Amino acid sequence: MSGRRVPGIPAVGGRRFAAILVASAFVASAFAAPVKVLSAGFSPPRRFPGDLVEATIVFDPGARKPAEGRVAFPPPAAGFRGETELVEASLFRAEGRWTCAVRFRVWEPGTLELPGFSVGDFSFPPLAVSVESALTAFGRENPLPAAQLELPGTRTLVLGGAGALLAFVALAFAVVFKLLPWLRALMAEWRSGRTRRELLAAIAWLERRGDELEAAAAWALLSSRVRAWLAHAAFPAVAALTARELETARPEAFAEEAWNPLARLLARSEAVRFAGLPASAGEIAEACAAARAALEAWEEADHARLR
């Protein structure tokens, strides 16, 4: 706010007075005498943080004579955190009374204190000023944290993905600990049934046409089918054992009356094939009957064990 020029005083004098006021704000403030405040008012009537407020102070200078002019206060230092910030002050005479118009900026809501200040030889006391909160004044409250933003279908996607993951884990558990052992047992049973059928087919063929083959070939056919069936049925290590070792390596699934004929059959087969011992056609028929009886005895014992 610019100072008013007193009639009869040149305009340049106002500038000189302003310079005097600026100097006096810093030099003579310590010697300034307090003034008697007659009245004070604020503009605008409603004040909010960040507003530039003007306080109009009517005072009695006493025996001293003020000079009209304007004083600009220095800007605040970096990192200023005060409630009010003085901007400028003006002295002028209005309606026959001396008035000080001080401008300041408010930064906090509530009842604040404009600190005392000096203009020339006059020291003004602190003033209380009320500042409203813009949020409260306009019917709004402090903003609450908003709910987390979710895209459409996010909850369904997350819950569905978690459910699918749990289902996959349960399925993997069932496959590893239930399905795979069952599949292995099923494959073993299928291979055992296949070798059983091949053994029975070989026995039936030898019983019909065994005399058409040489003794070594007939014994080789029968012993190979017997070993294949034993390997998949109840004795996987049979392929690595000789006939003499098989006589003392009876598996638990075979009773002695079922195992001993098989062991003798395999031993006779090795003697005929590798030692060149003679064998008659009736002997191969007896060996086929012994193999069939051993197979039936093992199946009965296996069914009884499963029951």
TAWOUR-V241962 format. One record per residue. N is the residue number from 1. OMEGA is omega in whole degrees, -180 to 180 (NA if undefined). Layout:
# TAWOUR-V241962
N:OMEGA  N:OMEGA
This chain:
# TAWOUR-V241962
1:-177  2:-179  3:178  4:-179  5:178  6:179  7:179  8:-180  9:-179  10:-179  11:-179  12:178  13:177  14:179  15:179  16:179  17:178  18:178  19:179  20:180  21:178  22:-180  23:-178  24:179  25:-176  26:-174  27:-172  28:-177  29:-179  30:-179  31:-178  32:179  33:179  34:-179  35:176  36:-178  37:179  38:179  39:179  40:177  41:-176  42:175  43:4  44:-178  45:176  46:-173  47:-180  48:-180  49:-179  50:-179  51:171  52:-174  53:176  54:176  55:178  56:-175  57:174  58:-174  59:178  60:-178  61:-179  62:-178  63:-179  64:-178  65:180  66:174  67:180  68:178  69:-176  70:179  71:175  72:-180  73:179  74:179  75:180  76:180  77:178  78:-178  79:-180  80:-179  81:-177  82:-180  83:-180  84:-179  85:179  86:-178  87:-179  88:178  89:-179  90:173  91:178  92:-180  93:-179  94:179  95:175  96:-180  97:178  98:-175  99:172  100:176  101:-179  102:179  103:180  104:-180  105:-180  106:-175  107:-177  108:173  109:179  110:177  111:-176  112:179  113:171  114:-174  115:178  116:-178  117:-179  118:174  119:-176  120:-179  121:-174  122:180  123:-177  124:-177  125:175  126:179  127:176  128:-179  129:179  130:-179  131:-179  132:173  133:-179  134:-179  135:-179  136:-176  137:-177  138:173  139:178  140:178  141:177  142:-177  143:177  144:177  145:-180  146:176  147:-179  148:-178  149:178  150:175  151:179  152:179  153:-178  154:-179  155:178  156:180  157:-179  158:-179  159:178  160:178  161:178  162:178  163:178  164:178  165:178  166:178  167:178  168:178  169:179  170:179  171:178  172:177  173:-180  174:-180  175:-175  176:-171  177:-179  178:-173  179:-178  180:176  181:179  182:178  183:178  184:179  185:179  186:178  187:178  188:179  189:179  190:178  191:178  192:178  193:179  194:-180  195:176  196:179  197:178  198:178  199:180  200:178  201:179  202:179  203:-180  204:180  205:-180  206:179  207:-180  208:-170  209:-179  210:-179  211:179  212:-179  213:171  214:-176  215:-179  216:180  217:179  218:179  219:178  220:179  221:-177  222:-177  223:179  224:179  225:177  226:179  227:179  228:179  229:178  230:-179  231:-177  232:-176  233:-172  234:-173  235:-176  236:-176  237:-175  238:-177  239:-177  240:-176  241:175  242:-179  243:179  244:178  245:-180  246:-180  247:-178  248:-177  249:-178  250:176  251:-177  252:-177  253:-178  254:169  255:-177  256:-178  257:177  258:-176  259:-175  260:177  261:178  262:-180  263:178  264:179  265:-179  266:178  267:179  268:179  269:179  270:-180  271:-179  272:-174  273:-173  274:179  275:178  276:179  277:-179  278:178  279:-179  280:179  281:179  282:-179  283:178  284:177  285:177  286:179  287:178  288:179  289:179  290:179  291:179  292:-180  293:178  294:179  295:180  296:179  297:179  298:-180  299:178  300:179  301:180  302:178  303:179  304:179  305:179  306:178  307:NA
